[in-house]
Amino acid sequence: MKQTFLEFLTNLDTMCEVVYCDENGEILNEVSVIAFKRKGLFTKRYYRCTSGSKKGRLVATPNGCVKAKSAERVRHGKKVMRKYKNILSQKSKYSKRSSVTKSVTRRNKLVTHGK
């Protein structure tokens, strides 16, 4: 179901919810807030972690914020970033110009700043 920008603005109050949970899914402390992420040509709703081991990252569910990082995956990611840093910088410059990325940026500003 596609949502127009006007419908998004009217539903903004429901999207600014704060989610509270722990490792077992129990509601405890402020863990994440809703944010948007680009997936291909569409925008999807994700959660930005405000605390925990994944602070600042976007995860699919609030429970992902309190999960432990895999040391093997962290090492592999760092290795890939070192190897392909020039290619990734060119790709990021290209993708930042797309209209989908600009709409995601605009939506996230609206959610975080409430304007």
Secondary structure as UniProt FT lines:
FT   HELIX           5..10
FT   HELIX           12..15
FT   STRAND          18..21
FT   TURN            23..24
FT   STRAND          29..39
FT   TURN            40..41
FT   STRAND          42..49
FT   TURN            53..56
FT   STRAND          58..59
FT   HELIX           62..65
FT   HELIX           71..83
FT   HELIX           85..95
FT   TURN            96..97
FT   HELIX           99..113
//
